[in-house]
Each structure stands twice: as structure tokens, then as C-alpha cells.
Amino acid sequence: MSSLVIFDTEFTAWPGSREHNWSRQGEAREIIQLAALKIKVQQKRLSAVASFNVLVKPTINPNLSEYIQELTGIRQQVVEDHGVDYPSCAELFHEFIENGTLPCYSWGPDVKVLKENHHFNQKQWLYREDSFIDLKTCIKSKGLPFTQLISGDLAAKVDKPLVGHKHNALYDVKSILVFLQTLIEQNRLDLSDLYLE
């Protein structure tokens, strides 16, 4: 039996941010939500055994755009009332992933966003490069036709729709888990494709 973590980030954005890769003046990809599931892997079964869900108060742009509030469902007042600073979130996440010993999977290069936020907050990056794995790369290597989808659409794409809000990081990690488990059950994906065997 082994363990892994599936994680997802939501971060500040404005209309056109994605198309311009957050390159316009004043734009930065500050994390406003970091969520994860700790997964036990046993006999080709992926089982969530713990969850992580933290809201983060951005500092470069403390006022969330209406765009990102609508996209994520995360409201300004909720972040102000329940959010923590990024260094605190990073410490909690470090503990959740067992001090960096568990492999962390995301749908896309979310690790880049983590690194950027470490840099914004002058925190040292302590993780090995192979600690973070982009699931899209694993899926693409199998020739499976899902890499253009966002993480929140994955469960529905394999006919296992969830109830919740896409672009909420915890919803998205649950969608990724259902998607992976379904592909494994259908023998379209093997644990070795995730570098676990």
C-alpha cells in the first residue's frame, strides 16, 4: 500500500488573465484556495483518507475581482473572515503532505503557482522536482483524449458527475479522484502510469 496527494489551486484572476498569462500590469497568480485529498492506494483502489481545504488572503491584490468571485464562488467576505496568510497555508500543506514525502498530483502545472506564491512571500522552496507530477502528462502518454478538459469536468466526462461548484479547488480534486479511479477500473489507466508501481 502506498499514498499520494491530489491537489488543486485557485488564484486571483481578471477577465483576460489566462489569455495574457497574467502578464498585464498588477496581475499576479496569488493563491486564494488550496485543497487536497490524501489518497491510500491499495489493490488498484484509490481511497481518500483525509482532506485539506484552506482559503488564503492575497496581499498583492487583496480585493478579489468580480470575475474570480463568480468563477470560483469564493466571495471577498469569506476570504476576509476565514482566510489565512499564504505562509501559514504553505506550512499546513507541508504537514498534510507529510513534510514533502508524499507525491503530489495536479491536473496541470499547479506546482508553478505554488512556487510563485512561495516567491511572493519569500519562502524557501524545499521540495524535490519529482515530488510534483502533472497528471495531464500521465494521461497524454496513454493517448487518452482528456487533456483539453478542466479538472472540474473530469468526473462528468467519465459519466460520474458530482454535485458542487467547478473551480472550487476541493470540488476539482474530488473530480480528479473519481476520474482516475474510473479509468483504473476500466483498465484504461494503470497505477504504473502514475509512477506508483
VENWO-V390893 format. One record per run of one state. SS is the DSSP state (H for helix, E for strand, - for the rest). FROM is the first residue (numbers start at 1). TO is the last residue. If there is no record, write none. Layout:
{{SS | FROM | TO} {SS | FROM | TO}}
This chain:
{{- | 1 | 1} {E | 2 | 11} {- | 12 | 16} {H | 17 | 20} {- | 21 | 30} {E | 31 | 42} {- | 43 | 44} {E | 45 | 56} {- | 57 | 65} {H | 66 | 72} {- | 73 | 75} {H | 76 | 82} {- | 83 | 83} {E | 84 | 84} {- | 85 | 85} {H | 86 | 96} {- | 97 | 102} {E | 103 | 106} {- | 107 | 109} {H | 110 | 120} {- | 121 | 128} {H | 129 | 131} {E | 132 | 134} {H | 135 | 141} {- | 142 | 150} {H | 151 | 157} {- | 158 | 168} {H | 169 | 185} {- | 186 | 190} {H | 191 | 194} {- | 195 | 197}}
